[in-house]
Amino acid sequence: MQSMKVFLVYVRDEDFYHILPDRLNKNKDDGKLKVMAFPPLGIQTLAPVLRKHGHEVRMFDTCHPEMKQENIAMALSTDNPDVIALSFLSTTSYRLLKSMAKRLKTENPDIPIIVGGAFATNNASQILEDCPYIDCVGPSEGEELLPDYLENINDPEVVDGLVWRNEDKVVVNKPRPLIRDLDQFPYPDRQTLPIEYIESLPLDIPAVVSMDKWCTIQTSRGSPYKCIYCDIPNLNQGKWRFRSPEHVLGEMQELSDQGYKSIYLTDDHFLLKNKRIQAICDGIVERDLKFKWGCEGRVDSVGIQMLPYLTKSNCNFLAFGVESGSQKVLDRLKKDQTLEQVKYAIDEAKRQGIEKVHGFFVVGCPDETEGEIMDSFRFASKLSLDSFGFNRLSVYRGTPLWSEYVSRGLIDDKKDWDKWFRCSEVDPTVLPADVVHETRKKGYKLLFKIMIFRHPVRTYKLIRGFSKFMRFSDVMRLILSPFRKIDHSKTQKLTDKELEIQDLRKAS
């Protein structure tokens, strides 16, 4: 097999990372830039896989100021790669990906460009029809597809799963099955990029949690649940696959040896298999691994029974997808959980000693009233949460909600495939955007008031924790961010659709 030189590039949405100020970036002996963002685990995973196949790899993450389009374009002439692989997450970074592909293809038209990631998986053919600078798309998982593509770069029709351009025709090869044995691959490369990723609240909220050496790890893939706003079941064919406890513990041992003090599991659902949870937690204790760690889970997971094991193994952070304080809204979202389960899981997590419990909520859901939005804030005030976030519900291609909106004529799948929409912008059964925003502000005011007067110690600890690493002015700016006026310049311009929605609301 011919050895190739490959550029692996992670293209980020510029709104979802934050470079720490100079006062926190100075005096670094290793020269690494400190950035508040989740690490690019996709390219970090692929790099050692490609090296195992004999290829040479160079990684780029566009959050670094010296890894922008112009820097990578200059690197083409010095490093002469054989292939460029661009990875990106969602529609919010697709515009930047197209710009990157155009710049690199213009710089050297002879280097093939392959793209991958969640959005690319859901929109492979559309991307090739839309962007002439991209040669092919590698949908789904890349650990097997990308080496296969490199081995057959002049014969793409034999690469299962590949979607590629044959002159003016888009060719979709036969599907590649999901990877069953996740233990077969080497551990991700977290050492090569000159970036130190800083631990922050989930969803890249600009709030520093710690300055410990921190990274992410994925121990399982997929989700068996069918929430209408989630595309994960579609990406993973509704299946949940997991690595063995032994393989996970081997990676955790390596991270501990490399000096990592904090680890976040990016699994969509970690708390699904009790024996596996216990084996991993027991292994952390037996190996005397000193790092703290956190994960996400559902409140109805059987793994709630395993909370004592999590605490014993130094799990200090747990995030739950609460979504709403209205059972009607939960049922509309097909969350398949009850308010009683939510309260029990969060109370039990705190009772068992989990230091920080976070709650994800959404507002602006189909058929949700102003009163039900306020119910969510009141419900949150009764929970033992240390932190929370209330985001406006949005719809993305690949989710059941997108399919529903297409069938209702609210979204044109052929024209809108590369967009995302706040539900309040396209769905007449959702409160208008301004009403959602004002009700959300009202809810935050109520919740903050209750937190300060009913839970002063918990509130003080939260703010003090942020203040260790952030200026007080930045902490206050974070707290006050939900009350700012909506910046319509950063939302999508949907004039025609919004007029249609207004007409529908008037008619109803």
N, C-alpha and C positions, 0 to 999 in steps of 0.2 A: 504493500500500500504506500502510495506517495505521501510524503510528509508535506503538510501545508502550513502556511502562516495565516492565522485567523485573528481579525479584530472582533472582539466582543464588546458591543457598545450598549449601555443602558441609557435610554432617552427618557428624561424626567419632565413632568409638568413643573414649571418653575414656581408655581404657587404652593408646592407641597414639599419644600425643603427650606431650611434656614441655616445659613452659615453663621456660626457663633461669632460674636464681636471679637475684635483684636485682643481685648483684655483677657479673653478666655482661650485665645489661639496662640498666645505668645509662649516662648520658652519651651517649645516641644523638641525634645532631643531627636525624635524619630522623623521630624519634618512633616507629620501628617496634619492635614487640615481637619478641623472639627466641624462636623455638619450634623444638624438635627434632622435626621431622616432614617427611614428603614433601609438597611443595606440592600444592594441589588442581588438578592439571593439567587435569582435565575442565572445570571452570568457567572456568579461565584460558583454555582453548582456545575455549570457546563465546562468551565475552564479545566479542571482536573480530569474530567471525562475525556475531553479532546486530547489532553496531554497523554493520557493513558493509551490513546490510539496513535500516538507518535506525532501529534501536531504541535506547533508552536503557537502560543496564545498571548495576546496583549489585551487587557481589559481597560475600559473607559467608563466613567460614570459622569454624566453631564452636570451633576451638581457641583463638580469641581471647576473653578474658574479657568483652569488650564486644560480642560477637557471638553471645550465647546466645539462647535462645528469647524471653526477655522483651525483649531489646534489639531483635530483629527484629520482634517484635510491636509495639513502640512505633514502629518505623520505618514500619510500615504506615500510620499516621495522618499522618505528616509527609511521606512520599514518595508515597503513594497509587499503588503499582504496579498494573499491569493484570494481571500474571501472576507467580506464584511458581514457580520451578523448583528442586526439591530434588534434590541429587545425593548418593548414598552408595555405599559400596563393597560391603559384604557383610552377611551375616546378623547379625554382631556389632553393627552400628549400626542395625539395622532398628527395634528398640524405641525408640531415640532419635528416629528419623525419624518414627515414628507419633506420638510425643509432640509433636514439632515441628509436624506437620501439624495435629493437633488444636488446638494453641494458636493457630496462625495462622488456621485456618478459623473458630475461635470468635471471634477478634478481628475478622475481616471475612469473613463467609460468601460474599460476592459475588466474591471474588478466586479464580479457578481455580488449582488446585495440580497441577502435573505433576511426576512423579519419574522419575529415570533413574539409570543406573549398572549395574554387573555383576549384582548381586543382583536388581535390578528387571528386567533383561533376561531372566533365567532364571525369574522368578516374577511376571510382569506381571498375569495374570488373578487369581492368588491374592491379590496385594496389594490389588487393587480390591475383591475379595470380603471381605477381612479388615478393611480400613480405610476407613470411609465418608467420611473427611475428605480423601481423595485423589481427584481428579477423573479423572486419566488417567495413563498410563505411556508413556514414550517409550523402547522397547527399543533395544538396540544403540547405534549412533552417532547423536549429536545434531546434527552440523553441518548436515545437510539437514532432518532431521525437525523440529527445534525451530522454525526459521524458517517452515517449511511450516505447522506448527500455529498459529503466531501469525497468519499470513496467513489461515488458515481457522478461526479460533477458534470461530466460530458455525456451522461446518459440518465437524465433526471426522471425519465418515465419509469424507471425500475425502483425508484425510492418511494416506498409506501408512505402515504399520508401527505406527500409533498403537493403543493399547489403551485404551478409554474406557468410562465408565459412562453408559448411556442409561436414566435412571430407575433401576430395580432390575436391569437387565440389563447384563452386561459384554460389550462388543462388541470383537472382535479384527479390525482391518482387515487387508487383504492385506499380506504382508511387503514391507518396503523392502529392496532389494538392498544389499549392502555397497558402501561407497564405494570406487571404484577409483582415482580421481585424488586422492591425498592432498596434492598440491602446490597445489591450487586455493585453499586457505584461508590467511588471514593468520596470522602468528605469535601465539602466546599472549600474553595480557596479564599480565605479571609485576610490574607497577608499581603497580597500583591498591590492592591489599590492604595495610594497614598492618602487615605481618608480614614478618619476615626469617626464612626457614626455614634451620635450621642443619644442616650435613652430619653425618650419623651413620651407624653401621653399618646394613646392609640390614635390612629388616623392622622398622624403628623400634626397634631395640635401643637402650636409653638409654646410648649411648657416643658422645661427641662426637668426630668425626674431625678437623674443622678449624673455624675461625671465619671462613674466607674467605667472600666473597659467593658463594652457592651456589644452584643451581636444578636442576631436572630437565628433560629433553627427550625426546620420543618420536619416533624416526625410522622406526619400522615398527610394524605391528600384527599380532597373531595368532601362531599356531604350527602347524606341520604335524605335530607329534608327538602321541602318544596316551597319555601317562602317566595312570594311572588316578586320580590324586589331583587332576588339574588341570582346570579348567573353561574354560580359554582356547580350546582348539579348538572347544568348543561355542559359545562366544560369537562366534567368528570363522569359524564353518563350516569349520574345519579349514584355513583359508587363511592364508598369510603375505603381507602387502602392505607395500610400502615406499615412502618418499619418495625422490625423486631426490637424488643427492649435492649438486647445485647448490642445491636448496631447503633441505636440511639445513645446508649451509655458510652460506647467507644468514642463517638463524636464529642459527647460532653466531657469525657476525660481529656481529649485533645484540647478542647477549649479551655478547660481548667489549667492544663499544663502551659497553655499560651498566655495565661494571665487574665482571662476574662472573669469578671466579678459579677456580671449580670447578664442573663439570657432571657430572651422572649420567644416563646413558641408561636410561630405564625400559623399553626394548624387551624383550620376553620372550626374543628370540633375535636379538642383533645380528650374530653371527658366521656368517651364512648365505650371503653372496654376496661372493666374493673381490674382484671388480672394483669393486663398490660400496664395500667396506671400504677398498680402496686409494685410491679417488677421494676419499673423505671424509678419510682420514688425510693424503694428499698435499695436499689443500686446506687443512687446518689448518696444515700446515708452510708452504705457499706464501703464505698470508695472514698468517703470523707471529702466529697467535692464541696468546696466552700462557697461557690457562687449562689446568689439569689436568683430566682427565676419567676416568670409569670406566663399565663396562658389565657385563652378564651374558651368559653363553653356555653352550653345551653342550660337553662335553669331546670329543664326536665331530664337532664342526662342522668344515667345510672351512676356516673362518676361522682355525683354529689356525695355519695356514700364514702368516697375515698378522700374527702377533705382532710381527715386527720393525717393521712399519709403525705398529702401535699404540704401541709404545715411542717411536718417532721423533716421533710426533705428541703426545707427553706424556700418554699414557694411563698412569695410575699405580695404577688399581684394577681388578681383574677378579674377578667372582664366578662360581663354577661350582656347578651343582646336582649334587653328588656322590651324595647321598641315603643310600648304604649301602656298607659294606665287605664285603658278602656278595653274590656273584653271584646266588645263589638269590633273595635279596630284590629285587635290581635287576630280575630277570626277572619276579618277581611284580608289581612296580610298573609293568611294561612300559616301563622306562626305555630299553631298546634301546641300552645302552652296556656296556662291559666295564671291569673294574678296571684292566686294562692301559691303556685309553684315558684313564681318570681320572688315573693316575699320570703318563702321558706329557704330558698337557695342562698339568697343574699344574707339573711340573718344567720344561717348556718355557717356560711363562709366566715363571717366576723366572729361568731361564737367559737369556731375552731382555730381562730388566730391568724387568718389572712390579713396582712397589714393594710393593703389597699384594695378596695373593691370598686370597680368602675362599671357604670351603666350606660349602654348605648340606647338612645331613644330616637324616634323619628316623628316629625310633625308634618302636616300637610298631606295626609293620606286620603285616599278615596273614601267618600261618605263620612269623613270625620267632621264634627262640628267644633265651633269655638269652645264650647263647654267641655268637649272630650279632650281637646288639646290641654286645657287647664287641668283636667282630671289627671293627665300624665304628670304634670308638675306637682300636683298635690300628692299623687302616689309616690313620686320620687322622694318627696319630703318625708315620707313615712318609712322609707327604706334605709338600711344601714350603709348607704353608699358614701364613699370617700370622694369620688369625683363622678362627673356625668357629662354627657353631651347630647344636645337636642338638635339634630340636623334635619333640614327640610328634605322630604322624600323625593328622590329623583328616579327616573326610569332610563334603563340602558338596554341596548340590543342584546339579546341572548337570555333575557329574563322572561318569566311568565307574564309579568305585567306589560312588557313591550308587546308580546303577542296579543294580549287582550286589547291594548290600545290600537294595534293594527286592525284587528277584527272589528273594532268599534269605529274605525275610520278617523281616529284622532291622530294617527301617525301614518305617514306614507313610507313603507319599509324600503322602497327603492330609492326614494329621495333622501330619507332621513337616517339611513343606516350608519352614517359617521357622526351622528349627533347624540347628545344626551339632553334630557329635558327635566326640569322640575315639574312634578306632577301638577302643581298649581298653574302651570303655564299652558297645559294641553288638555286637562281633564275637567269638564264642567261640574263633575261631582266633587271636586276638591275646592276648598275655599280659595278665593283670589289670593295672589301672592302677597299683596300688601296686608290683607287681613291675617294671613298666616304669620307674617313677620311681626305685626303689632301684637298679636296674641302670644307669640313666642316671647317677645319682650316683657309682656305683662306676666307671663309665667315665670320667667327668670327672676324678675323682681320679687315675686312672691316666694320663690324657692330660696333665693339668697337671704331674704328677710327671715324665713323660718330657720335656715341653717345657722344664721348668726345668733338668733335669740334662743333657739331650742337646742342647738348643738354647737355651742361656742368653742368647746375644746377641739372638736373634730375640725371645725372651720379654721381655727388658729393653726392647727398642725398642718393642714393642707397649704395654707398661705405661707407658713414658715418654711415648709419643704420646698416650695417654688423659690422663695426668697434666698435660699442658700446659693442658687446658681443664676438667678435673674435679678436685674435691677428692680427696685420696688415699682418704678414707673412702668416697667414692662409687665410686671404682675398685674398692676391695675388696668393696663391696656388690655390684657388678656381677659380679665374679669368683666370689663365693660364692653368687650367686642360684640356680644349678642345684641347690644342696644344701639349699635351704629346703624345708620340709614343704609338700606340696600344699595350697593354700587351696581347699577344696571349696566354699566359699561363692561362688567365682567360676566354678565349673564348673556345667554344667547338671544339674539334678536328674532323674535317670533311674532312680528307684527300681525301678519295675516292670520296666524293660528290664534293669537290672543283676541283678535277681532271676532273670529268665529266663535270662540269660547264665550265672549261677552254676549253675542247674539243668542247662543244656546241658553245662557243663564237668564237672559231677559225673557226668552220664550218659556222657560220653566217657572 
